[in-house]
Amino acid sequence: MARLSTITSLGALTLAAVMALGLELEAQELSAGEPPGLTTPITLPPFDPSKQACTAPPGLQRLLVFAQDNEREFMQGVRRGLSLAAADRGLGFRVELANNDVGRMTQQVEALVADQAGAVVIAPVDAYAVRRRLQRLMWRGSYVGAVVPPPAVSILNAPQYLTGRALAEEAAAYIRSRLGGKARVVLLTHDSLQFLAPRFVAMRDVLSGLPGVSIVADISPLTVNKEGGLATMRTILLAHPDVDVVLGADTVVLGALAAVREAGKDRTDQFFGGIDGEPEAVAELKRGGSYRASISLASPVFGYAMGQHAADWLEGKTIPQAMDILPRALTLANIAQYEADLADPARVYRAVSDRNSYLKMYGNICFDTRDRYLNFPWSSELR
């Protein structure tokens, strides 16, 4: 399993190298009036909210648009947080839903350029396909916030390795205490998305410390949703009808759990665990069954924060260039407080200590310094 981890790490490095080359060639194509942004990875300092404000971007609509990849619950949480922030700050709000269609999202973002939308938050289906249109939005002065991939004036990410490790350590503790150190494990990955690959490197690293663990399937579902997890797990069960542990994003693990139940292969000693803290995963966890862990990334909380940053940008204020959503393992002991926080992300954002338990902000940018937008795969874990 150590070898698997190394191969995955090399794959992520290769993808990063390809993207870096593409950004270099892209930068050569741009005119002097179209800055390529920051294409070389840098370490951002902590966000300084006291920095002097600058110019408000002229001629733009006070409109916040969520360019949404699909309807999975995690993204619905982002949407809810954004809509609440827009209402609180007097911004218009609408959603452009792509339903995993790259061409549709490309057309939607192109239309936002023509609409002079003041602020766009995007969860891209294919970041490369829309990058030039996002750049045009930023050159014109619009706020562009991205859920993970660049380019954007502000990127939301999670410390992905730490996130994956948090879930794998929960599973490892369970394997030691309840399964006698032995388990057949399924990893439902997103290794094709270089920005998320480190979480699965972490899972393999943690599990490699357990000699009784066998990873019987290590595969990326075709779609990152419940249907993708369901279809993939149905196939896995044909070759491996008895599995002990399934790990991945909540949405695909929930689909895998449905497939196991459908096949009559669910047992009381299994461990299903996911990442994102999705409502259905939390409901399963509260039932006390085989869904035993969810690593919260609190999408309504960071969605609300991104909406606030969009409004600040349009008013000429300085905002963070990047933001971590900090992972936390949900348990029966802390779920009640977690659900209260998700129900009222505005309260969390206003209470600095609560906000800092979910979010960590880095760098400073505003309309006047938008040529320093991030055009590299930012992560706080890069060193």
C-alpha positions in Angstrom: 0.0 0.0 0.0 3.0 2.3 0.5 3.7 1.7 -3.2 0.1 2.8 -4.1 0.6 6.0 -2.1 3.8 6.8 -4.0 2.2 6.1 -7.4 -0.7 8.4 -6.5 1.7 11.2 -5.3 3.6 11.0 -8.6 0.3 11.1 -10.5 -0.7 14.3 -8.7 2.7 15.8 -9.4 2.5 15.0 -13.1 -1.0 16.6 -13.3 0.4 19.7 -11.5 3.3 19.9 -13.9 1.0 19.7 -16.9 -1.2 22.4 -15.5 1.8 24.6 -14.8 3.0 24.2 -18.4 -0.5 25.1 -19.6 -0.5 28.2 -17.4 2.9 29.3 -18.7 1.8 28.9 -22.3 -1.5 30.8 -21.5 0.5 33.6 -19.9 2.5 34.0 -23.1 -0.7 34.4 -25.1 -2.2 37.2 -23.0 -1.8 40.9 -23.9 -0.4 43.4 -21.5 -3.9 44.4 -20.4 -4.8 40.8 -19.4 -2.6 39.8 -16.5 -2.2 36.1 -16.0 -2.4 36.3 -12.2 -0.1 34.5 -9.8 1.0 31.3 -11.7 3.9 30.3 -9.4 2.8 28.8 -6.1 3.5 31.1 -3.1 2.8 30.8 0.6 0.2 33.4 1.6 0.4 35.2 4.9 -2.6 35.3 7.3 -5.4 37.6 6.1 -5.1 41.2 7.5 -8.6 42.7 7.7 -7.1 46.1 8.8 -5.4 46.7 5.4 -6.6 49.9 3.7 -9.6 49.5 1.4 -9.3 50.4 -2.3 -11.6 51.3 -5.2 -15.0 49.8 -5.7 -15.3 48.2 -9.1 -17.4 50.4 -11.5 -20.2 49.5 -13.8 -21.1 46.1 -12.4 -24.4 44.7 -11.2 -24.8 44.1 -7.4 -25.5 40.5 -8.3 -24.1 37.3 -6.8 -24.3 34.2 -9.0 -23.5 30.7 -8.0 -22.2 28.7 -11.0 -23.1 25.3 -9.5 -21.8 22.0 -10.9 -24.6 19.7 -9.6 -27.3 19.3 -7.0 -25.5 17.1 -4.4 -26.3 18.2 -0.8 -22.8 19.6 -0.2 -23.3 22.1 -3.0 -26.9 22.8 -1.9 -25.3 23.9 1.4 -22.9 26.3 -0.4 -25.9 27.7 -2.3 -27.8 28.3 0.9 -24.9 30.1 2.6 -24.4 32.3 -0.4 -28.1 33.2 -0.7 -28.3 34.1 3.0 -25.2 36.4 2.7 -26.6 38.0 -0.4 -29.9 38.8 1.4 -28.0 40.2 4.4 -25.9 42.5 2.1 -28.5 43.6 -0.4 -27.2 41.7 -3.4 -29.3 40.0 -6.0 -28.8 36.3 -6.1 -29.3 33.6 -8.7 -28.0 30.1 -9.5 -26.7 28.8 -12.8 -26.9 25.0 -12.5 -24.8 23.0 -15.0 -25.9 19.5 -14.0 -22.4 18.2 -14.6 -22.5 19.4 -18.2 -19.2 21.1 -19.2 -20.6 22.8 -22.3 -23.6 24.2 -20.4 -21.4 25.6 -17.6 -19.1 27.2 -20.2 -22.1 28.9 -21.9 -23.4 30.0 -18.5 -20.2 31.7 -17.4 -19.8 33.3 -20.9 -23.3 34.9 -20.3 -22.2 36.2 -16.9 -19.4 38.1 -18.6 -22.0 39.8 -20.9 -24.4 40.4 -17.9 -21.7 42.3 -16.0 -22.3 40.2 -12.9 -20.5 41.8 -10.0 -19.7 38.5 -8.2 -19.5 34.9 -9.2 -18.8 31.8 -7.0 -18.1 28.7 -9.0 -17.9 25.0 -8.3 -16.6 24.1 -11.8 -17.4 20.9 -13.7 -14.1 21.4 -15.6 -11.9 24.2 -14.3 -9.8 24.3 -17.5 -12.8 24.7 -19.8 -14.0 27.9 -18.1 -10.7 29.4 -17.0 -10.5 32.1 -19.7 -14.0 33.3 -19.1 -13.3 33.5 -15.4 -10.3 35.6 -16.2 -12.3 37.9 -18.3 -14.7 38.4 -15.3 -11.7 39.3 -13.1 -10.1 41.6 -15.6 -13.3 43.5 -15.8 -13.4 43.8 -12.0 -15.9 41.1 -10.9 -15.3 39.1 -7.7 -14.7 35.4 -8.6 -14.6 32.9 -5.8 -13.8 29.3 -6.6 -14.6 26.1 -4.6 -11.1 24.6 -5.0 -9.7 25.0 -8.5 -8.2 28.2 -9.9 -8.3 30.8 -11.4 -10.1 33.1 -8.8 -9.5 36.2 -6.8 -10.3 34.1 -3.8 -10.1 30.3 -3.5 -11.9 28.1 -1.0 -10.1 24.8 -0.2 -9.6 22.4 2.6 -6.3 21.1 3.9 -6.9 18.0 1.8 -4.3 15.7 3.3 -5.4 16.6 6.8 -9.0 16.0 5.8 -8.3 12.6 4.4 -6.2 11.7 7.4 -8.9 12.6 9.8 -11.3 10.2 8.2 -8.8 7.4 7.8 -7.7 7.7 11.5 -11.3 7.2 12.5 -11.5 4.1 10.4 -8.2 2.8 11.6 -9.2 3.2 15.2 -12.4 1.2 14.4 -10.5 -1.5 12.6 -8.2 -2.0 15.6 -10.8 -1.9 18.2 -13.8 -3.7 16.5 -12.3 -5.7 13.6 -9.2 -7.2 15.2 -6.9 -5.1 13.0 -8.2 -6.8 9.8 -10.4 -5.3 7.1 -11.3 -5.4 3.4 -11.4 -1.7 2.4 -13.0 0.1 -0.5 -11.7 3.6 -1.4 -14.0 5.6 -3.6 -11.5 8.3 -4.8 -11.4 11.4 -6.9 -7.8 11.0 -8.0 -8.5 12.4 -11.4 -9.1 15.7 -9.6 -5.6 16.7 -8.6 -6.9 19.2 -6.1 -8.6 16.5 -4.1 -6.0 13.7 -4.6 -4.1 14.4 -1.4 -7.0 13.3 0.8 -6.7 9.8 -0.7 -3.0 9.8 -0.4 -3.5 10.4 3.3 -6.0 7.5 3.5 -3.6 5.1 1.9 -0.8 6.3 4.1 -2.8 5.8 7.3 -4.1 2.4 6.2 -0.6 1.2 5.2 0.2 1.1 8.9 -2.3 -1.7 9.4 -0.8 -5.0 8.1 -4.2 -6.7 8.3 -5.9 -4.2 5.9 -6.5 -5.1 2.3 -7.6 -2.4 -0.1 -9.9 -4.5 -2.4 -11.0 -1.6 -4.6 -9.4 1.8 -5.1 -11.5 3.5 -7.8 -13.0 6.9 -8.8 -16.8 6.8 -9.6 -17.7 8.3 -12.9 -19.8 11.0 -11.2 -19.2 12.6 -7.7 -22.7 12.0 -6.4 -24.9 9.3 -4.9 -25.7 7.7 -8.2 -22.0 7.4 -9.0 -21.3 5.7 -5.7 -24.2 3.4 -6.2 -23.2 2.2 -9.7 -19.5 1.8 -8.7 -20.3 -0.2 -5.6 -22.6 -2.5 -7.5 -19.7 -3.4 -9.7 -17.3 -3.8 -6.8 -19.7 -6.2 -5.1 -19.6 -8.6 -8.0 -15.9 -9.3 -7.3 -15.8 -8.6 -3.6 -19.2 -9.3 -2.1 -18.0 -8.9 1.5 -16.4 -5.6 2.5 -15.7 -4.2 5.9 -14.9 -0.5 5.3 -15.9 2.0 2.7 -14.3 5.5 2.6 -14.7 8.5 0.3 -16.8 11.7 -0.1 -20.2 11.4 1.8 -22.2 11.6 -1.4 -20.5 8.6 -3.0 -20.3 6.6 0.2 -24.0 7.0 0.7 -24.5 5.6 -2.7 -22.2 2.7 -1.8 -24.1 2.0 1.4 -27.4 1.9 -0.7 -25.7 -0.7 -3.0 -24.6 -2.8 -0.1 -28.1 -2.8 1.4 -29.6 -3.5 -1.9 -27.4 -6.6 -2.2 -28.2 -7.8 1.3 -24.5 -7.5 2.2 -24.9 -4.9 5.0 -23.7 -6.0 8.5 -23.8 -4.3 11.9 -19.9 -4.3 12.2 -19.2 -2.4 9.0 -17.6 1.0 8.8 -18.9 3.5 6.3 -17.3 7.0 6.5 -17.2 10.1 4.3 -16.1 13.7 3.9 -18.3 16.8 3.7 -20.8 16.4 6.6 -23.7 16.1 4.2 -27.2 16.1 5.9 -28.0 12.5 4.8 -24.7 11.3 6.2 -25.3 13.1 9.5 -28.8 11.5 9.6 -27.2 8.0 9.1 -24.6 8.8 11.7 -27.3 9.8 14.3 -29.1 6.5 13.7 -26.2 4.6 15.1 -25.8 2.1 12.2 -22.8 1.3 10.0 -22.3 4.9 8.9 -19.9 5.8 11.6 -18.0 9.0 10.7 -18.3 12.1 8.6 -15.7 14.8 8.3 -17.4 18.1 8.3 -16.5 20.8 5.8 -19.6 22.9 6.7 -20.5 24.1 3.3 -23.2 26.6 4.4 -20.6 28.3 6.7 -18.0 28.8 4.0 -20.7 29.7 1.5 -21.9 32.5 3.7 -18.3 33.7 4.2 -17.8 33.8 0.4 -21.0 35.7 0.0 -19.8 38.3 2.5 -16.4 38.6 0.8 -18.2 39.1 -2.6 -20.2 42.0 -1.0 -17.0 43.5 0.6 -15.2 43.3 -2.8 -18.0 45.2 -4.5 -17.7 47.9 -1.8 -14.0 48.3 -2.4 -12.8 46.4 0.7 -9.9 44.0 1.0 -10.8 40.3 1.2 -8.8 37.1 1.6 -7.1 35.6 -1.4 -7.7 32.1 0.0 -9.6 30.4 2.8 -9.4 27.0 4.4 -12.5 25.2 5.6 -11.1 23.2 8.6 -12.1 19.6 8.9 -13.7 18.2 12.0 -14.9 14.6 12.8 -18.6 14.6 13.6 -19.6 12.5 16.6 -22.9 12.0 18.5 -21.4 14.3 21.1 -21.0 17.3 18.8 -23.7 16.9 16.1 -26.3 19.0 17.9 -23.9 22.1 18.0 -22.9 21.4 14.4 -26.5 21.3 13.2 -27.2 24.6 15.1 -24.2 26.2 13.3 -25.3 25.1 9.9 -28.8 26.4 10.6 -27.4 29.9 11.3 -24.2 30.5 9.4 -24.6 34.2 9.9 -24.2 33.8 13.6 -21.1 31.7 13.2 -19.6 34.3 10.8 -20.3 37.1 13.3 -18.9 35.2 16.3 -15.1 35.4 15.7 -14.1 32.5 17.8 -16.8 30.3 16.2 -15.8 31.5 12.7 -12.2 30.7 13.4 -13.0 27.2 14.4 -14.4 26.6 10.9 -12.4 29.0 8.7 -8.8 30.2 8.3 -8.1 33.0 5.9 -4.9 33.9 4.0 -3.6 36.8 1.9 -5.2 40.1 0.9 -6.7 41.3 -2.4 -9.1 43.9 -3.7 -10.2 45.5 -7.0 -7.0 47.6 -7.3 -4.8 44.5 -6.8 -6.8 42.0 -8.8 -3.8 41.4 -11.1 -2.6 39.2 -8.2 -5.5 36.7 -8.6 -4.6 33.1 -7.9 -3.9 31.1 -11.0 -2.3 28.1 -9.4 -3.7 25.2 -7.4 -3.6 26.8 -4.0 -3.4 24.8 -0.8 -2.3 25.8 2.7 -0.4 22.5 2.8 1.9 23.5 0.0 5.4 24.1 1.3 
